[in-house]
């Protein structure tokens, strides 16, 4: 039986009279990678926050890893990780202290070993005891990625994770993703259509909260996808 | 669960020890209020008995100063979106309430360790310190628990609002009014020291204790709904 990482039906998110996400159906099999694209304000981050259970949909149903995203969110949290534009870390704590805090909150066994391993992989070991307010944006982002991988999630939500990363940071993130188990699903928001096409199994493009493209990357040539992406972004820019 | 609570409390205390944002702003504000009290009371008539109003003045100082600290309850969580990280971690969110309550309580106690002796020094020199004066600690502690508890709950609600500062004040003062009355009454009994007033001391402390127990239990139970989206 196929297991699903995400099953969303008629998902809608409204902020006042404005709909950020409109009547969206989305199904992602476990272990698959989905890339979400669209212009600024298309509803990508609103959708991602709903998938992370940080915001409730205005209407529609949302099931994540086979559990109701809101009624059973407590059971889900152990299996989700969310990386956003913000580092979601305490700036007055060191990298080590931040990771130790979240290791305790996630009840991680052998936490110190896991922290050592992740700091090593994100190349932050040598500055682990320094307050992260002194880190560069790229280093904070690498640490945020280390925190996201800390509890070995089954669903990884990455909202523009490459933003602010230097080539070294990009390589670190790519290496961590490559090491993930096959069963781990990834949902990525990106402004890079080419990288998204190469990365994802499924491609979703949003325009003013509505789905304008939702296809498997295997059923769509890269050229065709890039054309449709440019068309969607160009149309929206003109509409604005 | 206790390990997670300790980890959260340690984090809150460590953040304050490093940034000193809460204690320094509370202390500066309290010293300013004491200065204003000094200016205001310097023009009173010779027969004015400051003992009669000192308890009220002391609690006005504590409540207004506590608002400065309570408004900063989630300042570190707001800096880089760390509140999201707490919301996404799989633990009972009421532990955030308990850790923030304890931290706010400790900050209030530390503030009072400095401010209450100064208050005595500037305004209560006519009152003789006695063994009975130690009893002032009881209403102070009960008041701190209630203010920290209700204040933490309200700060969690108002931290998402742009006008959170004023909203917290508008909500906190009416909600802690019964506690404030009880603490002012108990403190007045200690400061004035008449036998008649001392009879009401334990009753006032009892009311403050009951208020704390009810409000803390309600805040703890409600907190999960306050913090979760």
Interface residues (C-beta under 8 A of the other chain):
Chain A: X52 X53 X54 X55 X56 X73 X74 X77 X78 X80 X81 X82 X84 X86 X87 X88 X89 X90 X91 X92 X93 X97 X100 X101 X102 X104 X105 X106 X107 X131 X140 X147
Chain B: X3 X4 X7 X8 X11 X14 X15 X18 X19 X76 X79 X80 X81 X82 X84 X85 X86 X87 X88 X89 X90 X91 X228 X229
